[in-house]
Amino acid sequence: MFAPKWKKEAKLLYKGAKKFVNYKRDILDPEKLADIETKRADLLAAMKAGDQKACSAAEKLLTSACDRSLPGYPRQGWIEENIEVFFVAIVVALGIRAYYLQPFRIPTGSMQPTLNGITGIPLAKEKFPAFPVRWTQKVMRGRSYVYEELQGTRTFRSRFLDESVVQVQKFNFFTYTELRFANGTKISIPAPRNVVLEEFGLRHKLNIGQETRRSKNGTLVKANTIRNMTLEKGTVVASGFVDTGDLVLVDKVSYNFRRPNRGEVWVFDTRGIEEIHLSSGAQGAGSHYIKRLVGVPGDTLQLQKPDHKNAKFYINGKLPREKTLLQVMNSGGPYKGQPGYLLADPRTYKFDPALSSGDQVIDLKSEAPIGEREYFSFGDNTDNSLDSRYWGPVREYNAVGPALFALWPFTTGHWGFIH
């Protein structure tokens, strides 16, 4: 720690020469390898003797021996060196994502106010702020402004909403809505489908209806249909701003050592959850959901008066003991003004809820093979959440990990560890 600078530099060179030999041993000539080892020994002897001049001379000889050992070996330029560093950083980042921490963007408002989903606010184009203000809001709030006006009359390709207004994911982080038309063209709007339909008012312009149709596997499902198939030139299909959902880090390590705990916010994938796939189409198959875990293997769950704001949720015949579950149910604490365990609007889901009346009971499998044990999940903003009440339990093999940390934006009040 208190060694003079010349001795520290000599030690670094001594260690660096050793690494050089280890890395290049297979292509070094035996005589030159022996010469390097001799020069390293001379440097070590000079350091032990505390002779600065001898160290300086030994350093030059060792450096020269290393340089002469591979005279024809091409040296990396600064471009190659930086590219190598860049790819090493990518590999490290991918390793962290695969095994330790995975970033996850909250797509919807089902977890509000615990976590923010992507929300849209309608605003006329002439009221958009100046570019510097928009840029600042983009950095601090993740807010982006959207304006899309039809440049010609357009007719949708299908009367079924899911085939004409489709949500797509780009680069795993950016959510777009595609309007697909009969002539093969499409418009891509940088906002989720629910924001475009509900907040920006496209649902009203399309005059959405509903009918029952048979899915590919023969199941009868409710399908939203477009009654107004043609939109005239000049129709504004989106105008306003979109606030990004919270970016959270998911802990992918913990569930290797413990089981998920009731009451925590967790992330899971949608493999094998048929109703999600039927509701979401091709996008559902590769998606991840984030909800609050309300039931663990062995629990018996019951929801009384689910169509009323004072709906009561019972676990094994008793009210929950977990503070967060009680607050959500009673609209207390940070959940004041929230709907409690109220069901969603029937127009927003395609399946009859599994917990739609007080006499319905869900028993979660505990005596099952590893990976098949069952869990139950609710959103905190329950009347805006399609969750296990509609598509049933989540199996153990779907679990990704607990939501650990809200990383960005910084101004939502959620930055920090997630509870």
VOGU-3710 file (C-alpha; in Angstrom, 3 decimals, decimal comma):
1> mfapkwkkea> 0,000/0,000/0,000  2,846/2,398/0,906  5,349/1,137/-1,701  6,958/3,820/-3,886  5,551/4,420/-7,345  8,548/2,881/-9,191  8,128/-0,381/-7,265  4,357/-0,519/-7,951  5,010/-0,034/-11,678  7,659/-2,743/-11,609
11> kllykgakkf> 5,209/-5,165/-9,956  2,587/-4,432/-12,605  5,083/-5,114/-15,397  6,192/-8,331/-13,683  2,576/-9,565/-13,485  1,791/-8,326/-16,993  4,720/-10,279/-18,433  3,424/-13,404/-16,682  -0,012/-12,958/-18,263  1,619/-12,392/-21,639
21> vnykrdildp> 3,508/-15,662/-21,313  0,370/-17,543/-20,224  -1,691/-16,182/-23,120  0,966/-16,687/-25,814  2,789/-19,781/-24,545  1,487/-21,989/-27,370  2,988/-19,750/-30,091  6,178/-18,604/-28,338  9,555/-19,985/-29,388  11,075/-21,936/-26,436
31> ekladietkr> 14,262/-19,826/-26,478  12,336/-16,559/-26,384  10,072/-17,930/-23,690  13,140/-18,769/-21,602  14,561/-15,283/-22,261  11,358/-13,647/-20,958  11,404/-15,788/-17,832  15,063/-14,831/-17,206  14,251/-11,131/-17,553  11,272/-11,529/-15,166
41> adllaamkag> 13,580/-13,163/-12,624  16,060/-10,270/-12,973  13,256/-7,743/-12,399  12,070/-9,618/-9,317  15,585/-9,680/-7,882  15,978/-5,916/-8,431  12,643/-5,268/-6,664  13,642/-7,383/-3,681  16,970/-5,559/-3,477  15,154/-2,200/-3,521
51> dqkacsaaek> 17,446/-0,979/-6,306  15,470/1,552/-8,373  18,090/1,924/-11,111  18,436/-1,835/-11,513  14,628/-2,111/-11,664  14,457/0,516/-14,406  17,063/-1,319/-16,474  15,369/-4,690/-15,888  12,010/-3,244/-16,942  13,429/-2,092/-20,276
61> lltsacdrsl> 15,032/-5,468/-20,924  11,829/-7,357/-20,033  9,688/-5,100/-22,231  12,126/-5,542/-25,109  12,140/-9,335/-24,653  8,355/-9,464/-24,856  8,267/-7,191/-27,912  10,918/-9,277/-29,738  9,264/-12,608/-28,911  6,513/-12,190/-31,554
71> pgyprqgwie> 7,974/-9,914/-34,250  5,552/-11,012/-36,970  2,462/-11,146/-34,784  -0,074/-8,462/-35,846  -0,853/-5,928/-33,117  -4,398/-4,814/-32,421  -5,253/-1,325/-33,579  -7,458/0,951/-31,525  -10,519/0,018/-33,601  -10,079/-3,717/-33,061
81> enievffvai> -9,356/-3,188/-29,389  -12,499/-1,127/-28,830  -14,637/-3,563/-30,813  -13,343/-6,373/-28,622  -14,170/-4,425/-25,462  -17,642/-3,650/-26,857  -18,455/-7,287/-27,561  -17,105/-8,418/-24,205  -19,435/-5,885/-22,556  -22,379/-7,250/-24,575
91> vvalgirayy> -21,563/-10,824/-23,554  -21,360/-9,805/-19,889  -24,661/-7,912/-20,133  -26,393/-10,865/-21,793  -25,017/-13,194/-19,125  -26,371/-10,974/-16,359  -29,757/-10,793/-18,120  -29,936/-14,538/-18,652  -28,965/-15,634/-15,153  -29,278/-12,766/-12,663
101> lqpfriptgs> -31,256/-9,617/-13,499  -33,669/-9,158/-16,391  -35,148/-5,767/-17,310  -38,900/-5,786/-17,824  -41,154/-2,976/-19,028  -44,607/-2,665/-17,401  -46,965/-2,704/-20,402  -50,369/-1,980/-18,826  -51,962/-0,247/-15,862  -52,920/-3,483/-14,085
111> mqptlngitg> -50,383/-2,892/-11,265  -51,120/0,771/-10,591  -50,458/2,497/-8,276  -47,693/0,062/-7,240  -46,114/0,279/-10,686  -47,051/2,396/-13,667  -47,942/0,869/-16,990  -47,848/2,672/-20,302  -50,534/5,364/-20,238  -51,788/7,765/-22,877
121> iplakekfpa> -53,366/11,204/-22,547  -55,222/12,683/-25,549  -53,964/16,121/-26,583  -54,501/18,206/-29,711  -51,396/18,581/-31,864  -51,446/22,392/-31,608  -51,064/22,041/-27,827  -47,871/19,969/-27,999  -45,032/21,778/-26,154  -41,859/23,017/-27,847
131> fpvrwtqkvm> -39,143/20,537/-28,775  -36,792/21,345/-25,808  -39,649/20,698/-23,367  -40,542/17,433/-25,103  -36,909/16,324/-25,036  -36,660/17,029/-21,298  -39,887/15,122/-20,644  -38,602/12,202/-22,718  -35,480/11,903/-20,556  -37,090/12,457/-17,163
141> rgrsyvyeel> -40,538/10,910/-17,596  -40,204/8,677/-20,641  -42,933/10,770/-22,288  -43,307/10,786/-26,061  -45,788/12,684/-28,236  -47,834/10,861/-30,872  -49,796/12,217/-33,800  -51,153/10,072/-36,619  -53,566/11,293/-39,287  -54,781/9,198/-42,216
151> qgtrtfrsrf> -53,458/10,502/-45,519  -56,151/8,670/-47,449  -59,347/6,704/-46,948  -58,551/3,307/-45,461  -60,534/0,086/-44,992  -59,439/-2,468/-42,408  -58,416/-5,946/-43,547  -60,753/-7,812/-41,174  -63,887/-7,103/-39,200  -62,274/-8,790/-36,202
161> ldesvvqvqk> -60,448/-6,226/-34,083  -57,564/-8,562/-33,148  -56,692/-9,000/-36,826  -56,875/-5,329/-37,816  -55,523/-3,529/-34,740  -52,522/-5,534/-33,540  -50,010/-4,859/-30,763  -46,410/-5,714/-31,644  -43,137/-5,626/-29,733  -39,936/-4,215/-31,237
171> fnfftytelr> -36,469/-4,866/-29,809  -38,117/-6,355/-26,661  -38,697/-2,902/-25,163  -40,802/-0,803/-27,544  -44,537/-1,415/-27,911  -46,338/-0,399/-31,103  -49,863/-0,743/-32,434  -50,278/-1,618/-36,094  -53,417/-0,645/-38,005  -53,624/-3,171/-40,839
181> fangtkisip> -55,642/-2,339/-43,952  -57,234/-4,305/-46,785  -54,816/-2,915/-49,425  -51,828/-4,441/-47,547  -50,621/-1,173/-46,019  -50,315/-0,538/-42,325  -49,717/2,326/-39,909  -47,434/1,800/-36,903  -48,264/3,894/-33,834  -45,695/4,025/-30,968
191> aprnvvleef> -48,196/3,179/-28,228  -49,870/0,049/-26,809  -53,103/-1,188/-28,317  -55,232/-0,352/-25,265  -53,901/3,226/-25,252  -54,712/3,721/-28,936  -58,173/2,205/-28,569  -59,219/3,617/-25,219  -57,236/6,745/-24,311  -56,854/8,054/-27,881
201> glrhklnigq> -60,456/7,137/-28,729  -60,024/4,799/-31,700  -62,556/2,359/-30,183  -65,284/4,977/-30,575  -64,288/5,752/-34,188  -64,415/2,038/-35,087  -67,748/1,482/-33,273  -66,593/-1,756/-31,648  -69,115/-4,565/-31,189  -68,809/-8,089/-29,819
211> etrrskngtl> -69,801/-11,552/-30,986  -68,972/-15,162/-30,184  -66,746/-17,121/-32,544  -64,928/-20,423/-32,502  -61,141/-20,349/-31,996  -58,667/-22,581/-33,847  -58,892/-25,266/-31,154  -62,679/-25,216/-31,192  -63,239/-23,138/-28,046  -66,025/-20,552/-28,128
221> vkantirnmt> -64,644/-17,108/-27,290  -65,959/-13,557/-27,305  -64,486/-11,538/-30,181  -64,512/-7,783/-30,636  -65,628/-6,718/-34,104  -65,275/-3,503/-36,109  -68,592/-2,079/-37,295  -67,095/0,971/-39,002  -64,615/-0,745/-41,322  -63,670/2,372/-43,324
231> lekgtvvasg> -62,062/5,563/-42,011  -62,011/8,676/-44,166  -58,945/10,670/-45,183  -57,958/13,163/-42,485  -59,183/10,983/-39,601  -56,903/11,436/-36,586  -56,364/7,951/-35,165  -53,962/9,059/-32,410  -53,089/12,427/-30,917  -51,562/12,973/-27,493
241> fvdtgdlvlv> -48,669/11,847/-25,351  -47,638/8,454/-23,993  -45,897/8,006/-20,646  -43,722/4,927/-20,596  -44,312/2,165/-18,106  -41,858/1,597/-15,263  -38,703/-0,303/-16,193  -38,103/-2,901/-13,492  -35,318/-5,355/-12,805  -36,448/-8,914/-12,132
251> dkvsynfrrp> -34,425/-11,105/-9,770  -33,902/-14,406/-11,639  -31,833/-16,013/-8,874  -34,091/-16,170/-5,808  -36,534/-18,818/-7,035  -33,644/-21,223/-7,466  -33,345/-21,247/-3,658  -36,881/-20,564/-2,409  -40,503/-20,773/-3,477  -42,490/-17,664/-4,430
261> nrgevwvfdt> -44,066/-15,915/-1,443  -47,665/-14,845/-1,216  -47,983/-11,057/-1,400  -44,885/-10,332/-3,495  -44,829/-8,829/-6,980  -43,569/-11,440/-9,412  -42,977/-11,976/-13,123  -43,885/-15,122/-15,053  -44,066/-16,208/-18,680  -47,227/-17,368/-20,438
271> rgieeihlss> -46,241/-20,852/-21,647  -49,183/-23,236/-21,407  -51,705/-20,603/-20,263  -54,203/-21,209/-23,054  -56,600/-18,355/-22,325  -53,806/-15,754/-22,492  -52,734/-17,069/-25,873  -56,294/-17,071/-27,186  -56,826/-13,535/-25,896  -53,506/-12,118/-27,068
281> gaqgagshyi> -52,983/-14,034/-30,309  -49,451/-14,694/-31,458  -48,090/-11,988/-29,140  -49,260/-13,806/-26,012  -47,072/-16,825/-26,654  -43,841/-14,990/-26,029  -44,911/-12,471/-23,413  -44,236/-12,038/-19,716  -46,745/-10,804/-17,170  -46,203/-8,986/-13,883
291> krlvgvpgdt> -48,786/-9,358/-11,108  -49,076/-9,729/-7,353  -48,943/-13,276/-6,044  -52,099/-13,916/-3,976  -52,231/-17,710/-3,747  -49,553/-20,373/-3,270  -49,738/-24,195/-3,601  -52,202/-25,678/-1,140  -54,313/-22,503/-0,793  -58,086/-22,457/-1,249
301> lqlqkpdhkn> -59,249/-19,131/-2,695  -62,668/-17,510/-2,728  -63,897/-14,094/-3,874  -67,234/-12,871/-2,534  -69,234/-10,088/-4,189  -66,664/-9,668/-7,006  -69,019/-7,332/-8,884  -69,033/-4,840/-5,999  -66,306/-2,478/-4,880  -66,338/-4,039/-1,397
311> akfyingklp> -65,551/-7,525/-2,759  -63,914/-9,719/-0,123  -61,067/-12,091/-0,867  -60,555/-15,190/1,298  -57,532/-17,460/1,559  -58,237/-20,790/3,250  -61,510/-19,352/4,550  -59,881/-16,297/6,168  -59,047/-12,764/5,124  -55,447/-12,317/3,930
321> rektllqvmn> -52,760/-11,609/6,531  -50,458/-9,876/4,066  -50,560/-6,088/4,450  -50,543/-5,328/0,728  -53,391/-7,746/-0,058  -55,522/-6,207/2,699  -54,790/-2,689/1,468  -55,732/-3,561/-2,113  -58,925/-5,312/-0,991  -60,006/-2,450/1,294
331> sggpykgqpg> -58,775/0,374/-0,986  -56,542/1,546/1,839  -53,141/3,208/2,127  -51,640/3,959/-1,298  -54,607/2,123/-2,887  -57,189/4,644/-1,688  -59,672/5,287/-4,481  -58,762/2,032/-6,234  -61,449/-0,571/-7,083  -60,498/-3,232/-4,542
341> ylladprtyk> -61,036/-6,746/-5,919  -63,678/-5,652/-8,414  -63,931/-7,555/-11,699  -62,993/-5,899/-14,984  -65,533/-4,562/-17,452  -66,962/-7,641/-19,261  -66,171/-6,009/-22,634  -62,427/-6,282/-21,944  -62,187/-10,046/-21,465  -63,236/-13,033/-23,588
351> fdpalssgdq> -63,719/-15,744/-20,956  -66,041/-16,198/-18,030  -64,122/-15,491/-14,788  -63,197/-18,465/-12,615  -64,030/-16,396/-9,519  -67,173/-14,605/-10,624  -69,418/-15,548/-7,709  -69,043/-16,228/-4,025  -69,695/-19,966/-4,314  -66,778/-20,539/-6,703
361> vidlkseapi> -63,643/-21,892/-5,033  -60,148/-22,376/-6,447  -57,933/-25,095/-4,970  -54,286/-24,685/-5,902  -52,356/-27,904/-6,459  -49,626/-28,609/-3,933  -49,276/-32,379/-4,343  -47,949/-32,143/-7,872  -44,647/-32,838/-9,630  -41,995/-30,128/-9,352
371> gereyfsfgd> -42,812/-27,459/-11,885  -46,544/-28,235/-11,862  -47,453/-26,685/-8,502  -49,974/-23,857/-8,919  -49,978/-20,146/-8,044  -52,634/-17,448/-8,363  -52,029/-13,830/-9,405  -54,062/-10,604/-9,269  -53,254/-7,138/-10,518  -53,330/-4,389/-7,897
381> ntdnsldsry> -55,598/-2,282/-10,144  -58,068/-5,135/-10,353  -60,820/-3,742/-12,604  -58,086/-2,964/-15,117  -56,399/-6,351/-14,819  -56,894/-9,570/-16,721  -55,344/-12,048/-14,336  -55,790/-15,484/-12,751  -59,446/-14,736/-12,092  -59,946/-15,105/-15,853
391> wgpvreynav> -57,197/-17,455/-17,101  -56,569/-19,561/-14,035  -53,477/-20,617/-12,073  -49,852/-20,085/-13,080  -47,685/-23,190/-12,855  -44,348/-23,229/-11,120  -42,391/-23,658/-14,347  -43,707/-20,296/-15,584  -42,078/-18,375/-12,735  -39,259/-15,991/-13,706
401> gpalfalwpf> -38,613/-14,166/-10,429  -39,707/-11,448/-8,014  -39,744/-7,857/-9,251  -36,773/-6,309/-7,458  -36,148/-2,687/-8,429  -37,925/0,074/-10,371  -35,141/1,572/-12,446  -36,724/4,255/-14,662  -38,357/6,788/-15,096  -37,027/8,729/-12,150
411> ttghwgfih> -40,001/11,038/-11,584  -42,889/8,590/-11,053  -42,256/8,147/-7,336  -41,605/4,429/-7,831  -37,833/4,524/-8,177  -36,285/2,036/-5,765  -37,018/-1,414/-4,387  -40,464/-2,842/-5,144  -42,800/-3,898/-2,323
//
